[in-house]
Amino acid sequence: MNPIVDREKGLLELERRIAELRSANAKQPVDISAEIAALEAKYALIQREVFGELSAWEKVHMARHPNRPTTLDYLSQLDRFDELHGDRQIRDDPAIVGGFALLAGRAVVAIGQQRGRDTKENLRRNFGMVTPEGYRKVARLAKLAVRLGLPIITFVDTKGADPGIGSEERAQSEAIARCLYEFTLARVPIIATIIGEGGSGGALALAIADRVVMLEHSVYSVASPEGCAAILWGDAGKADEAAAHLKLTAQDLQRFGIVDEIVPEPLGGAHRDPVGMVGRVLEVVATALAGFDGQSADEILEVRYRRYRRLGAWQDGLREVGGAVP
């Protein structure tokens, strides 16, 4: 059970009560506006107490909220989206949605991981966990974008790549590596947005980019907190402790230079105003793309190379190791 959802239950009941009082106040001669205002103030206070400061583990659950906007919510608000299917080898993976799109009048190739809203859709989409066919579809679309000179925008939202035996037999790691290769060398601008949970190489396959945008309560890490806790301590129940050590929040990653921009969310999470949230994110992505106007492909590749060379510096005794670019 998601603890964020549990916390919301009391607030949703209070919202319903306030709405009922407003409706009743409009129909009766006695004015109870003052009482409604007091209840609204109490509601706002409780909301700030519940959602004002979230721990890393709480942000993980916020990123996993079942009502959080998904990739298709973002694609549906583009000026146009024409989906393309298949990896041209085996099948189409419904966990990846991608195709031609128009963003603020600009032609782009849009790609993202798609989770389901209910059990039936989650099973069809494999809970957003992509198989090798899905990653080969991503690589195919990336090459198509380069061939046509179209920028690439991606939406990252997955716990990780599909871990099944079948995916391993069909070369899951090679398929992910192929995505990394194609995105690294793509001679067009790439904007990646972490909209929910960015887990492991399954997320990284869509996140090699010139600018990385992240929603305020999204997370992005090398492993899930549960997986990390199981590896380090043999106890997945220590996931909350692992989340704190993983430094997986947008704020942590911006300090490390991995994330370029954080998009604020409404108090209580992106799902509290999904249409407004999607609109703000698309505006940020459109503005980021406009920043590449006038840059040549060689300039884009050089800046991308330097960006990733800068990542990963650490202290080893008195020496600074890695990350330095002349």
N, C-alpha and C positions, 0 to 999 in steps of 0.2 A: 504494500500500500504506500502511496506517495504522501508523505507528511504535509506537504504544501496543500494538497487537495483536502486533507483532513482539517487543516487550519481554516481553509476557506469556507467550510460548511457553516460555521457560526456566523461569519461575515455575510454570507449569502442570505441566511435567514434574517439578519438585521436589515439587509438591503430590501428584502421582500416586505418586511414590516414597515419600513419607511415609505415605500411605494404605496402600500395600502393606506397609510395615514394621509399621504398627499391626496390620494383619490377621494378619501372620505372628507377631507377638509374642503375640497372643492364643491361638495354636495350638501354640506350642512351649514347652518347659520352661525354656529359657534366657531370662532377662529382659533385654531390650535397651531398656528404657524410657529409660535415660540417653542412649543414642545417638540415640533418636528425639527426645528433648527438645533435644539439641544441634543436630540438624538443623532442628527447628522454630524454634529461636532464630536460626539462620543464615538461614532463609527469611524470618523477620520483619525481620531486618536488611536483607536484599536488597530486600524490598518497600518499606521506608522509604526506602532509597537511590534506588530507581527512581521511586517515586510520591510521596515526601514533599514535594518542592518542584517544581512544574511551571511551565514558562514559559508565556507566553500562547499560543504556537504549539502547545505540547504540550496545552494545555487545549482548543484547537480540535479536535485529533485525539481527545481524550477525549470531547468532545461529539458527535463523529461515530462513536463506537465502534459497530460493527454489533450488539452485544448490549445496548446501552443501552436502558432501558425506554422504550417509545413511548407515545403518547397512549392507545392501546387498552389497554395494561397498566394505566394509571391508571383508565380508565373501567371496566375489568373488576373493579376492587376497590371501586367505589362500591356503596352499598347496593342500587341499582338503576340501570339505564341502558336507555332506550328510544330507539333511533336514529331520526332523521328524515332524509329524503333530498330532494334536488332543490332547484333554485333557482326553480322555478315558471316558468321561461322556456325553458331549453334542455335541461339534463340534470343528472344528479347527478355531482359531482366526488368520486371516492374519496379524494383527498388531504385532504379535510376530513371529519371525523367529528363529529357533533353531535346533540344531542337532549335529552330530559327526563331528569333523574337525581335520585337521592336521595343526599345527602352528610351523614352523621351525622344522619339523620332529617330533613334540611331539603331541600325541593324546590328544585332549581336547573336552569338550562340549562347544559349542559357542551358545550364546543366545542374541537376541537384539530386540529392538522395531523398527518397520519399517514404515516410512511415505511414501507417494506417491510423484511422480514427477509431476503429472498432476492431474486434477480434477477427472478423472475416477479412477486412481489408489488410490488417497487419499480417495475416497468414499469406495473403496474396503478394504483399510487398516484402515479405520476409523480415518484418519489423525494421525495414530500412537497412538491413545488412546485405551488402552487395556481393554478388557472386562474380567469378571471373568474366562471365559473359557481360555483366553490367560494366565492369571496368574496361573491357574491350570496346563496349559501346562508347564510353567516355573518351577513350583514346581515338576512336574513329571520328567522333564529333570534333575533337580538338584539332585533328589533322584537316578536317573539312573546313573548320574556321580559318586556319592558316591559309589553306588553298584559296579561300574567297576573301581573305584580308579582313575578317570580322573579329572584333574583340570578343573575349570569352568572359562570361560571368557565371560563377558557381555558387551554389547554396549547400552548405555542409550541415548534415544532421544525421548522424549514425553512431551507434554504440561501437561499431567496428565492422570490419569485413566479415562476411559469412565464414564461420569456423568449421563448417561441415566437412566430412571426409570427401564428399563429391567435389567440393570446391578445391580442396587440396589436390585431388587427383587431376583436376583440370587446370592446374598451375595457377593457383590464386596469387602467390607471391610474384610470379612473372607478370601477371596481368596488372597488378598494382604498380610494379616497377615500370611497366610500359607507360602507364599514365604519368608517373613522375618524369619519365624521359620526355614525353611529348609536351608536357606543360613547361618543363625547364627550357626547352629549345623553341617553343612557339614564338613566332615573330609577330605577335599581336599582343595588345594589352590584356592582362588577366586581372580580374577583381574577384576575390573569394570572400564570401560572407558566412561566418559561423552563426547559424540561426538557432541552433539548439544544442545538441551534444556532438562534439567532435572527438571521436574516439580512435586512437591508434592510427595505423597505416591506412585503415579504411577511410578515415577522414582526410589524411594527408594527401591521398591520391587525387583529391579535388581542390587542394588548398595551396599548391605551389603557385604563387601569384605575385604580381607587382604591388598590389595593395591588399591587405587582409583586414576586413571589417568584422567586428564581433558585436553581437548584442550584449547588453549589460549583464544579463543573467545567463548567458550561454557559457559552456565550458569546452575546453580543448586540451587534450592530454595524450600522453604516450600509451596510457592504459586506463581502463575504468577503475574507479576507487575500489570496487569489489575485487577485481582481478589483481590489482596492486597489493591489496591487503592479504589476499590468498597466497601470493608469491612471497611476500616479505615475512609475514607472520603465520602463515598457514591458517588464517582465520578471516574469512570474508566479512565477519561481523565488525571488524575494525575499519570498515570502509570510511567512516567519518574522519578518523585519524589520517588515513591514507590521502583523503581528499585535501586535507590541509597541507600535507607534505608535497603533493603533486604540483602545487602552484598552477592550478588549471583555470582560474578565473580570468575574465577579460582584463581586470585591473592588473593582475600579476603579469600576464602575457604582454600587455602594453609596456610595462616597465622593462621587460626583457627585449623589447624591440621586435617581437614576433607579430604583434597586432598593431596596426597603424591607427585605427579609429574605433571608438566604442560608441554604439548607438544607444542612448538612454531608453529604458523601458518604463511604461506606466507603473505607478506604485501597485505592487501585486503581480507584476509580470506582463509579458507581451500579450497574453491571452485576454487581458482585461480590456484591450482596445486593439483587436487584431487588424482591422482595416487601417486605422491610423498608423499602427506599427509598421505594417507592410509598406504603406506609402512613404513613411520616413526613411525606411531602409532603401527603397528603390531610388529615392532622391539622393541619398548618400552615394549609392553605387553610380548613378548617372553623373554626379559631380566628380567622382573619382575618375571615371572614364574620360570626362572632358579635360582633365589634367594632362592627358597623354596626347592631346591634339597638337599636331606639328612635330611630334617626335618620330624619328625614323625607327625602323625595326632594329637596326644596329644599336641605337641609343637605348632602346627598351631592354634589349638583351644585356647590355653592359651594366645598366642600373640593377637589373634583376640579379646578375652574377654578384655584384658587390653587396647587394642586400643579403644574400644567403651566406656570403663569406663572412659577413660581420656577426652572424649568429653563432652562439656557442662558445664565447670566450669565458674562461674561468681562471681562478687563481690556483697555482700550484706552488706552494711555499711563497717565495718572493718573486716568482716568474709569472707573467700573464701568458696563458697558452691559448692559441687558436683565436679565430675571429678577426685578427688584424689584417687589414688590406692597405697596401701602400697608397 
